[in-house]
Amino acid sequence: MLDDLIFLHGSHGPDCAATVDKAFTYHTLQYMTRGSVELSYDERQLRLGPGWVWPCHPGPWIRFGVSEPGQTWDHRYVAFRGPRVATWEASGLWPPAPGPVPLADRGRIAATFDEIIDLAIQPGLLPRLRATHHLEGLLLERAEADRDAEQAGPAWLAEVLRRLAEPGEVDYDELAGELNVSLTTLRRQFREATGQSLHAHHLECRIAHARRLLGESDEPIKLIASRLGYRDLSWFTRQFRQFSGSSPAAYRRSRQL
């Protein structure tokens, strides 16, 4: 069918301050690359940060806007309707909930949104077919990511493990906020899933980074500690000894024998 998807409108607002508060009569796909948004579907409330995609569709009352007064967010969206949307919903392509985009893919997804928005307003059949193709590609990618996450385990756990593996300090309150849970809930769920506390797992990851750097480089120990987010060399040495059984200097000498 040549008219199975009709594009209604779309735009990119790099400094958006608008609030949307309504029941939708059509479908849209929304994307944010900067800022923070409060989003609700009826009574379900979420807080989204950079790199989130979310659907809007008929049914729930949907509201979203900036999390903090006076702030703005970088917003892209495209709106459409037609029989193809029903096909997407029936086949499971239409996303049931918001989802994060990996950091490495955010620029590419933004460029795809921009291309869809540009093509959708061009006259003629071919631009609209190309826009439909790109949009369906986004939905396929989102569905595959959801499937892979379901097979690998809870999406929140994969994200938490990734963040805890970063070498610097982690703001646990900020991490909980990005996952739309309280810090108490995040601590409990992480311990139930892994048997460890958030902080203990993060310290293990930081010390693993330290061991690798000590064994593979000649960087001064003070510089290694700084790279790992330690402001105090003595505190780094104490934690390294606690997890490794020796001081950083002794560990380096043992690796050089």
HELIX and SHEET records of a PDB file:
HELIX    1   1 PRO A   83  SER A   91  1                                   9    
HELIX    2   2 LEU A  103  ASP A  105  5                                   3    
HELIX    3   3 ARG A  106  ALA A  120  1                                  15    
HELIX    4   4 LEU A  125  ALA A  152  1                                  28    
HELIX    5   5 ALA A  155  LEU A  164  1                                  10    
HELIX    6   6 TYR A  172  GLU A  178  1                                   7    
HELIX    7   7 LEU A  183  THR A  194  1                                  12    
HELIX    8   8 LEU A  198  GLU A  216  1                                  19    
HELIX    9   9 ILE A  221  ARG A  227  1                                   7    
HELIX   10  10 LEU A  233  SER A  244  1                                  12    
HELIX   11  11 PRO A  248  GLN A  256  1                                   9    
SHEET    1   A 5 ILE A   6  CYS A  16  0                                        
SHEET    2   A 5 TRP A  73  ARG A  81 -1                                        
SHEET    3   A 5 HIS A  27  ARG A  34 -1                                        
SHEET    4   A 5 TRP A  52  CYS A  56 -1                                        
SHEET    5   A 5 GLY A  99  PRO A 100 -1                                        
SHEET    1   B 4 VAL A  20  ALA A  23  0                                        
SHEET    2   B 4 TRP A  61  VAL A  66 -1                                        
SHEET    3   B 4 VAL A  37  TYR A  41 -1                                        
SHEET    4   B 4 ARG A  44  LEU A  48 -1                                        
END                                                                             
